[in-house]
Amino acid sequence: MGVVKANAYGHGLAETSRFLATRGVRIFLVANATEAEALLRAVPRAMALLAGPTVPGEIEWAVRRRGVIFALSDREELQRIERAAARAGATATIHLKVDTGMGRIGCRTEEAVQLFMEVARSHRVCAAGLFSHMARAEADPAECRRQLARLLQPVEELERQGLDVGALHIHNSAAVANLDPNGRLTYARPGLALYGLGEPAAAWRRRLGGEALRPALVWKTRVALIRDVPKGTAISYGGTFRAPRRMRVGVLAAGYADGVSRKLSNLGSVLVGGFRCPILGRVTMDMTMVDLSRVPDARWGDEAVLIGRQGGEEITAREIAEQIGTISYEVLCGIGVRVAREEGSTRSSRSRMRS
């Protein structure tokens, strides 16, 4: 199951979904109705499982749209979906979400059998699967196994009563890496690993026979201006950086509106000409200033790599996350919508990402 929620973890939902569809993926996980619509425009024959509960206004659209699957958590939600489906003269499809330890959404394990049977009796809602979500897969494989066992408990009871539960899925990236495959499960739902950044890295090397995951994304922008500034020049808002000597400063065509975190001010680096070039002063909305002292032959229009490899150097999403005190997911999801996503392309305009 292709996890393409949050704009495919910043990589571009439409571009990523089309690529995965060419590799045989037919069902995708999205966050909400807006993402489901974008997915179905990109891959019209796909199925879109909504990861979370719907909000007012989404249910009516979703019951009418072919290919949308609800994540059902409780009886009240079932009743809302039934009423919307009746008004539309349609039949809605659900996967029953079971809370096996995440504590976020989903019915309790002991409620799953009764709720699934209520769906089975419904004239407007069709049950097509059960699923759950791992809470501590990176750190606790034993808890992963316990969560899987909790998911299978209602499945076994429903099967004893002659009901086919349909699809089963629970494995996120770390569970795929840490646990042996389970023949009862229909889908795996790799998230970050799908984009080449799965944790823990050692577990993925074991799973892949010694190979490492490779990041799918390179994020680039351009050097839009180069200035030689004298010693003592204040750079950017607040003058938090003053040139300690005569310096060559590059102005990049990307800022925090594009996803370059303001927390990288006077802290982060970019790659120009294969060298690490420190960020000078505060990152601004549309521009970032960098020290080009190590790249005397840098020119207007040169590529600057924000995430990715250039020459022998590499900047990763994980490195940035550690610098600013967050996780790789947030770094990637923060890449702005005005950054063009180009599959397999090396071209660049203002701030571009190649995926």
C-alpha positions in Angstrom: 0.0 0.0 0.0 1.6 3.2 -1.1 1.7 5.7 1.7 1.4 9.1 -0.1 -0.2 11.2 2.6 1.2 14.6 3.5 2.0 15.2 -0.2 3.9 11.9 -0.3 6.1 13.0 2.6 6.9 16.2 0.7 7.9 14.3 -2.4 4.8 15.2 -4.4 1.6 13.1 -4.2 0.7 13.1 -7.9 4.2 12.4 -9.1 4.9 9.7 -6.5 1.5 8.0 -7.0 1.9 7.8 -10.8 5.4 6.3 -10.4 4.2 3.7 -7.8 1.2 2.8 -10.1 3.7 1.9 -12.9 5.2 -0.5 -10.4 2.0 -2.3 -9.6 0.7 -0.4 -6.6 -3.1 -0.1 -6.7 -4.1 1.0 -3.2 -2.7 4.1 -1.5 -3.0 5.6 2.0 -3.9 9.3 2.1 -4.7 11.6 5.0 -8.1 13.1 4.0 -10.5 13.7 1.2 -8.5 16.5 -0.4 -5.5 14.1 -0.8 -7.8 11.3 -2.0 -9.1 13.6 -4.8 -5.6 14.5 -5.8 -4.6 10.9 -5.9 -7.6 9.8 -8.0 -6.9 12.6 -10.5 -3.4 11.3 -10.8 -4.2 7.6 -10.8 -7.9 7.3 -11.8 -8.1 3.5 -11.2 -6.5 3.6 -7.7 -8.1 3.0 -4.4 -7.6 5.6 -1.6 -7.8 4.6 2.0 -8.3 7.6 4.2 -5.9 7.3 7.1 -8.0 9.2 9.6 -11.6 10.2 10.5 -13.6 12.4 8.2 -14.8 15.9 9.1 -18.1 17.6 8.1 -18.3 18.0 4.4 -15.9 15.2 3.5 -18.3 12.2 4.0 -20.7 13.3 1.3 -18.0 13.6 -1.2 -16.3 10.4 -0.2 -19.4 8.2 -0.5 -20.0 9.4 -4.0 -16.3 9.1 -5.2 -15.4 5.7 -6.6 -12.3 4.2 -5.0 -12.4 6.0 -1.6 -12.3 3.7 1.5 -13.1 5.0 5.0 -11.2 4.2 8.1 -13.9 3.3 10.6 -13.3 3.7 14.3 -16.7 3.6 16.1 -20.5 3.1 15.8 -21.2 6.8 15.6 -18.9 7.2 12.7 -20.6 4.2 11.0 -24.0 5.8 11.4 -22.8 9.1 9.8 -21.4 7.2 6.9 -24.6 5.2 6.5 -26.8 8.3 6.5 -24.5 10.0 3.9 -24.5 6.9 1.7 -28.3 6.6 1.9 -28.7 10.3 0.8 -26.4 9.6 -2.1 -27.9 6.3 -3.0 -24.5 4.8 -2.8 -22.6 2.1 -0.9 -19.5 3.1 1.1 -16.5 0.9 1.7 -14.6 0.8 5.0 -11.6 -0.8 6.6 -12.2 -1.2 10.3 -9.4 0.5 12.3 -8.5 -1.3 15.5 -6.5 0.4 18.3 -3.9 -2.1 19.3 -1.7 0.3 21.2 -1.4 3.6 19.4 -4.1 5.3 21.4 -5.1 7.6 18.6 -8.1 6.4 16.5 -9.8 3.0 16.1 -12.0 0.8 18.1 -10.8 -1.2 21.1 -9.8 -4.8 20.3 -12.7 -6.2 22.3 -15.2 -4.0 20.4 -13.9 -5.0 16.9 -16.0 -8.1 16.4 -19.3 -6.5 17.3 -18.6 -3.4 15.2 -17.5 -5.4 12.2 -20.6 -7.5 12.4 -22.7 -4.4 12.5 -21.1 -3.3 9.3 -21.7 -6.7 7.8 -25.4 -6.2 8.4 -25.5 -2.7 6.9 -27.2 -2.1 3.6 -25.1 1.0 2.9 -21.6 0.1 4.2 -19.4 -2.7 3.0 -16.4 -3.9 5.2 -13.3 -4.7 3.1 -10.6 -5.0 5.7 -9.2 -4.5 9.2 -6.1 -2.6 10.1 -4.1 -1.0 12.9 -0.9 1.1 13.3 2.3 0.3 15.1 3.2 2.7 18.0 6.8 1.8 18.8 8.1 -0.2 15.8 11.5 1.4 15.7 12.4 0.7 19.3 10.3 -2.3 20.4 9.9 -5.3 18.0 8.4 -7.3 20.9 5.5 -4.7 21.2 5.1 -4.9 17.4 4.5 -8.6 17.7 2.0 -8.0 20.5 0.1 -5.4 18.5 -0.1 -7.8 15.5 -1.5 -10.5 17.9 -4.1 -8.0 19.1 -5.2 -7.3 15.6 -5.5 -11.0 14.7 -7.7 -11.8 17.8 -10.9 -10.3 16.3 -10.0 -11.7 12.9 -9.9 -15.2 14.3 -13.3 -14.8 16.0 -14.9 -13.3 12.9 -13.6 -16.1 10.8 -15.0 -18.7 13.3 -18.4 -17.0 12.7 -18.0 -17.5 9.0 -17.1 -13.8 8.0 -14.4 -12.9 5.6 -12.6 -9.8 7.0 -11.0 -8.9 3.7 -7.6 -7.1 3.7 -5.4 -7.0 6.8 -2.6 -4.6 7.3 -0.5 -3.1 10.2 3.2 -3.0 9.2 4.8 0.4 8.9 8.4 0.8 7.7 10.1 -0.3 10.9 7.8 -3.3 11.3 8.7 -4.4 7.7 12.4 -4.1 8.6 12.2 -5.7 12.1 9.6 -8.5 11.8 9.4 -11.6 9.6 6.7 -11.5 7.0 3.3 -12.7 8.1 1.2 -14.7 5.6 -2.1 -13.5 7.1 -1.4 -9.9 6.1 -2.5 -8.4 2.8 -0.5 -5.2 2.6 2.5 -3.6 4.1 2.4 0.2 4.5 6.0 1.5 4.4 6.1 5.2 4.9 9.5 6.9 5.3 11.2 3.7 4.0 9.3 4.1 0.8 11.3 7.3 0.2 14.6 5.7 1.2 14.9 6.9 4.8 13.8 3.9 6.8 14.8 3.4 10.4 16.6 1.6 11.9 19.2 1.5 9.2 20.9 -1.7 10.4 17.6 -3.6 10.3 17.0 -2.4 6.7 20.4 -3.6 5.7 19.6 -7.0 7.1 16.3 -7.1 5.3 17.9 -6.0 2.0 20.8 -8.4 2.2 23.4 -5.8 3.0 22.1 -3.1 0.8 21.2 0.3 2.2 18.0 2.3 1.4 18.7 5.1 -1.0 16.9 8.5 -0.6 14.5 9.2 -3.4 14.7 12.9 -3.1 17.2 15.6 -4.1 16.1 19.2 -3.3 17.9 21.9 -5.2 17.7 25.6 -5.7 19.8 28.2 -7.6 22.3 30.8 -6.7 20.3 33.9 -7.6 22.9 36.6 -6.7 26.5 36.8 -5.6 27.8 39.8 -3.6 31.3 40.6 -2.3 30.8 42.2 1.1 33.4 44.0 3.3 34.3 43.0 6.8 31.7 44.0 9.3 28.7 43.8 6.9 25.5 42.6 8.7 23.7 39.9 6.9 19.9 39.5 6.9 17.3 40.4 9.5 18.5 41.5 12.9 22.1 41.5 11.9 22.7 38.2 13.7 25.7 37.6 11.4 28.5 40.1 10.7 31.2 39.3 8.2 34.4 38.6 10.1 36.4 39.4 6.9 35.7 40.3 3.3 33.4 37.6 2.1 31.7 36.3 -1.0 28.0 35.8 -0.2 25.5 33.9 -2.3 21.8 34.6 -2.2 19.8 31.5 -2.8 16.3 31.5 -4.4 14.7 29.6 -1.5 13.6 30.5 2.0 11.3 29.3 4.8 8.2 29.6 2.6 9.8 26.8 0.5 10.7 24.7 3.6 14.2 25.9 4.5 13.7 26.0 8.2 14.3 29.4 9.9 16.0 27.3 12.7 18.8 26.7 10.2 19.8 30.4 10.5 23.5 30.6 11.2 23.5 26.9 11.7 22.8 24.9 8.5 24.7 24.4 5.2 24.0 23.9 1.6 26.2 22.4 -1.2 27.6 24.5 -3.9 30.3 23.3 -6.3 30.6 20.2 -4.1 31.5 22.2 -1.0 29.5 22.8 2.2 28.6 26.4 2.3 27.3 27.7 5.7 24.1 29.6 6.0 24.7 33.2 7.0 22.2 35.2 9.1 18.6 34.5 9.3 16.8 32.4 6.7 14.2 34.7 5.2 10.8 33.9 3.6 12.1 33.7 0.0 15.9 33.8 0.2 18.8 32.3 2.1 22.3 33.7 2.2 25.3 31.4 2.2 29.1 31.7 2.5 30.7 31.1 -0.9 34.3 31.6 0.3 35.2 28.0 -0.5 33.8 28.2 -4.0 35.6 31.2 -5.6 34.4 30.1 -9.1 30.7 30.0 -8.1 28.5 31.8 -10.7 25.0 33.1 -10.9 22.6 30.3 -11.7 24.7 27.5 -10.1 22.8 24.7 -8.4 22.7 24.7 -4.6 21.7 21.4 -3.0 19.5 21.7 0.1 19.0 18.0 0.5 21.0 15.4 -1.4 24.5 14.7 -2.7 26.9 16.9 -4.7 30.4 15.8 -5.4 31.7 13.9 -2.3 29.4 15.8 0.1 25.8 15.0 1.2 23.2 16.7 3.3 20.4 14.4 4.5 17.0 15.1 5.9 18.1 13.4 9.1 21.1 15.7 9.5 18.8 18.7 9.2 16.4 17.2 11.6 19.1 16.7 14.2 20.3 20.3 13.8 16.9 21.8 14.4 15.6 19.3 17.0 12.9 17.5 15.0 12.5 14.3 12.8 13.1 13.6 9.2 9.4 13.4 8.5 8.8 17.0 9.4 11.8 18.2 7.4 10.5 16.5 4.3 6.8 17.4 4.8 7.9 21.0 5.3 9.0 21.4 1.7 6.6 24.0 0.3 4.0 23.6 -2.4 5.7 26.2 -4.6 8.7 23.9 -5.0 8.3 22.1 -8.3 8.4 18.3 -8.1 10.1 16.8 -11.2 10.4 13.1 -11.4 13.9 12.1 -12.6 14.7 15.6 -13.8 17.8 17.6 -13.1 16.4 20.9 -14.4 15.9 23.7 -11.9 14.2 27.1 -11.9 13.8 28.8 -8.6 13.6 26.2 -5.9 13.2 22.8 -7.3 13.1 19.3 -6.1 14.0 16.2 -8.0 12.4 13.0 -7.0 
